[in-house]
Amino acid sequence: MKKKQLTTYTYTAYDAAGVLVEGVFAAYGRGEVLAHILAKQLKPVKIEEEAKARGLSDIRLFEKIELEDILFFTRNLATALRMGVPATEALALLIEDTEKHVMQDMLRAVLASIRGGNSFAASFSPYSKHFPPMFMGMLEAGELSGKLDQTLTTFADYMERSHEFRSRVRSAMLYPMVVVTGSILVSLLVIVFMVPRLSRIFTEASVELPLITRVLIGISDTLTYSYLLDVVVIGSLISIATWALKTKQGRRSFDAFAVRAPLTKDLVRKTITVRIMRTLATLMASGVNILDALTLAGRSSGNFVYEAAVLRARTSVIAGKPIAEAFNAESTYFPRLLIGLMAVGERTGKLADTLSSVANFYERDIDERLKRLTALIEPIMLVILGLVVAAIALAVLLPIYQLVGAVR
């Protein structure tokens, strides 16, 4: 996230006697100025940044709304609402405090919709693509319960925790991916640039080449036959794969493979389970009814197989079955321990707390599994890479030794 700079703001506000007062305050954002005004028991009217020269840094191209923008917005809106600032005034202040033009445009449209008499959920609905599926459901529940500030805080906490969890998973897999990518690039450089030169030398010397060298030269000849053809073939393969993953059937096939792959299926399944349980717990704690919560939790899984499993469980709940029993029918995808704890949570009336605790437990378990998996992958990768390097070295050195022997 871009670090904010200390900025001077001017403000106008009414005091307790209804007198309009003005002031100047240096802060890192309008949220701090608002807190300063409220601490002085004033009612804010306007907060403005002191005029400054605008240069090329204010021109932002290809902007998009990112997770950091959503978190900044929800946290500050929740804080303003908790301090008693009316929703429309809070949104107006946040619009001025938002740096990205695309975010400002969205919030201005939302503010106009709210001023026109629409609810928060209805006003944000046209922009749902920028938010997780659960956001709209939580907004609606927060408005109905009169606890919108608490709901927004809960949502921000959920998003931060989910983001941190995904970051840990990606970080654990980063090193193996970098090593593999680097090794492939080095091997390609040797095959494309070094092997053709050696091949010409071997041909001129009429050296009988061993099988491993002939295979390596064959690969080199194929790759260097036409660089344009290589680009076309690789580009076509990437385009076909990208297109296939964007189709519904292609995505279903990939998701089905991801949850059944022998080496990673346990890790993938637990990661998706954490996402579903965390979402379900957050929605239920925010007052969203169980059927809507199940729909949104299934959608948040990011996997067609698990989404279908959650929707089947939802159908069972509609038919009158307890939640634990509904999920027990999907025990292929959800651990028995989770289902047992769900039953306990239902009996005690603390299902949301139970699901949150289960998500915490599985997060810790996934962290440990990632550490063990990384520790296991590293030596295996080193052995494989060593074999590849040894094969290339043999393919290059054996003919050289034969050539030296022939010269002697």
PEFEN-V997378 format. One record per run of one state. SS is the DSSP state (H for helix, E for strand, C for the rest). FROM is the first residue (numbers start at 1). LEN is the number of residues. If there is no record, write none. Layout:
[[SS/FROM/LEN] [SS/FROM/LEN]]
This chain:
[[C/1/6] [E/7/8] [C/15/5] [E/20/8] [C/28/2] [H/30/10] [C/40/3] [E/43/7] [C/50/6] [H/56/3] [C/59/8] [H/67/16] [C/83/4] [H/87/11] [C/98/3] [H/101/15] [C/116/4] [H/120/6] [C/126/2] [H/128/3] [C/131/3] [H/134/12] [C/146/2] [H/148/58] [C/206/5] [H/211/14] [C/225/2] [H/227/20] [C/247/1] [H/248/11] [C/259/6] [H/265/21] [C/286/4] [H/290/11] [C/301/3] [H/304/15] [C/319/4] [H/323/6] [C/329/7] [H/336/13] [C/349/2] [H/351/57] [C/408/1]]
